[in-house]
Amino acid sequence: MSTTVYSDHARSGFADGTNYDQYRPSFPDESVNTLLEAVRVADLPGAVVVDLAAGTGKFTEILGRRHEEFRITAVEPHEGMRQVLQAKHLKNVEVKEGMANQIPVDDHTVDAVIVAQAFHWFANVESLREFHRVLKPHGALGLVWNIEDYNAARSHAAATSWEAELQDLTWSFDDGAPRYRHEKWKEVFDKQLKSNPLSIIAAADPLFSLPLAAHECKWTVWLAKDDLMKRYWTLSQVAVLEGDEKEVKIQKK
């Protein structure tokens, strides 16, 4: 059985919640609509939604503006990011401290658990069990990421030469922490089907059905050159670098 802990990489890498909120992009309408339809809360008035690992509220803002007037619990363990989110005073949003294995809501009360830009940090069976606990019998789990060419998997071909160079730079900063580009997060959904002496998950009773449904939406965000680098500095493995160390690594590349 794995244990969900608050990663030191996330704690230090996302210390500057203000910069994260300013330079991280939002999410395109196509992806949002597809996701909400998939988890069966689109056009469902007053649906109860948990936005898990809500960060500074990039996705929470979208949920709060929706015509369904969702009842939203935004759960975030990082105090700095949570403070940025709370300061927005979003409509129909209650901000709470919590983690993937300790979601502060009652059993079987949630229509959808949504995780934007974060599931790779806690992709383990313990988290799946907690999602299952809070969801209603026909509730659903939805995962969404913004993945730039320069922060993508090794197998991904960047659209431009400069993005390909930046992609190589990103991989040179690799600190061993699990991120979307490592493509390991999917494995937990297969593990829920397997039985071994150390597991309490029954092989015949998966927590979430397979295969996973997936949708990809290509979109473009235009940034000034300086803002692009400020966006890049919000990557957790880059944000922890300081002064000369950051400059030296970039110059070497």
N, C-alpha and C positions, 0 to 999 in steps of 0.2 A: 504494500500500500504506500503510495507516495504522499508526501505532505506538502501542502501549499504554504510557502513562506513568502514574505515580501522581499523580492530580489534586491540585493544591494546595488546591482547594476541599474535597476529601475529607480531606486531611491536617489542615487547620486546623479544618474543621467538625466533625470527630469526635475532637478532641483529648481531650475528657473522656469516656473510655471507661466510667468508673464510672457517670456519670449516664445515658449511653446505655443501659447494661445495666439500670439500675434502672427507667427510665421508658419504654423501648420495650416494646411488647406482644410476647407470644409469637405462635404461629400456631394457628388452630383445627384441631381433629382432622379435620374434613371436608376441609379444604384439604390437610393433610398426607397423609391417606390417598389422596386423589385423585392427588396429585402422585407419590407413591411407586408407585402402581399404574401411572401413565402411563409412568414411566421403568423399569418392570418389575423393581423390586427389592422390592416388597411381598411378604412371605412367602418371600423368598429368603435363607436362612440364610447369614450371613457374607459377604454381598455387599460389594464394595469400592466405597466412595462417597467422592468428593471434595466437600467443602463449601467452595466457592470464595468468597472475600471473606467469610469466616465472621464477621468482626467480633468481638463479645464472646461469640459462641456462642449467640445466641437460637434459631437453628434447629439448631445442632449438639447442643444439649441434648436436643432432641426425638429426633434420630437416635440418640443414645447410649442413650436409654431404650427403644428399640424392641426387640420380642421377637426380631427377626431377628439381633440382635447384629452389626450392620454393622461392617466394618473401615473406619474413617473417617479420612481425612486432612483436617484443617481448615486451609485456606490463607488467610493474612491478612497484608497488607503493613504495616498500621499497628501500630507497636510498642506503643502504649498500649492499643489494643483487644486485641491479641494477648496482652498480659500479663494482662488481665482474664480472657480465655478460658483461658489456661494455669493460672491460679489455681483454676479449677473442678475440675481433675483428672478430667475426664469419662472414663467407661468406654469402652474401645475407640477412643479418639480420640488421634491423633498430631497435634500442632499444629506447623505449619511456616510459615516466612516464604516468601512467593511472590506472584506476580501473575498476571493472566489470561493473559498471553503467556509466562509462565515458571512453569508449574505443576511443583513438584518431585516428580514421580512418573514412572515409566518408561512407555514407549510401550505402548499397547494393554493396559493392566492394570486399567482402571477400569470398573465396571459402570454407574455413573451419576455425572455431574457435576451438582451442584445449586448454584444461585446464589439466595440469599434476600436480597431487598431491595437488590440491588447491580448487576444486569446493565447498567443504564443508564449506569454509569460507564465501562464498557469494551465497549460494543456496536459492535464493529468486526470486520472479517473476520480480522484477525490473531488475535483471541481465539477465533473459531470454529475456526480452523486448529489452535490449541493444544488446544481441547477434543477435536477430532477425533483428534489425536495420542494423547492419553492414554486415550481410550475404546476398549473392546473392539469388535470388528466389529459386535456387536448392542447396544452400549451406547447410552445416551440422555442427553440434556440436559434438565434441569428448571429452570424459573424460577418464583419465587414472590415476591409483594409483599404487604405490608399497606398499604392505601391508605385513609387517613381522608378523609372528605368535604372537610376543609379543606386537604388536600394532593393533591387530585385534579386531573384535567385541566379546562381551561376549560369543556369541553362537559358536565361532570358537574354535575348538579343536587344541591346539598346538601340533606340531609333537614330541616334546621332553619335558621332565620334567623341564629342566632349562628354556626353552622358556615359559612354562606354568607359572612358578614362576615369570618370568620377565613380562609376560602378566598381572598377578595380581598386580605387582608393578606399571605398567603403569596405570592401572585403579585406583590405590590408589592416584595417582597424579592428578586425574581428577579435572579440574578447572571450569567446566561448559561450556567451549567454544565448539562450534560445530566442531567435527572432523569426519573423515570417519568412524571410528569404532562405532560411535553412530548411524549410519545408518539412519540419519534424512534427508540427502541431497536428497534422492529420492522423498521426499514428495512434493517438489515444482512442480514436473511434474504432480502430481495429482491435486495440487491446481490451476494450470492454467486452469483446466476444470471446476472449480467451480465458481459460481457467488454468490457474497454477496454484501450488500450495500456499503462496503468499497473498493470494487475491481473495477478496470476499465478494467479487462480482461473479454471478452465475453466467456461464457461457450461453445458456439458452434464453437469457432474459436481458438483452442489451438495453441500456438506458436511453439511447437515441438510435433511431433507425438509420440504416444504410441502404443504398449509397448516399453520400452527401450530395445535396443539390448545390449547384454552383452557377454563378453568373459573373461575367466580366464586362466591365464598361470602360472603354478607353476615353479619357478626357484630358484636357490641357489647361494648365494654370500658368499664366504669364507673370513673370517676376522680373524686376530690375536685377542687374548683376549682383549688386550688394545684398539685395534681399534674398537672392538665391543662396548665397553663402550663409546668411543668417538662418535661412530655413535649414540648410545642411547642418549647421551647428546644433540644431535641436535633436539630431539623432543621438540616442543615449550614449553610444560608444564613442562619439565624437565630443559631446558636450562635456565629458569629464576631463578632456585634455585641457591643459592650461598653457598660456603664453608660448614660450620657446618650444615646448614639446609639440604643440599643435603646428607651429610654423615649420619646424624641422621635418615632421612627418609629411606635410604637404609638399615641401620643397624636394624631399627625397623622391616622392612619387612623380 
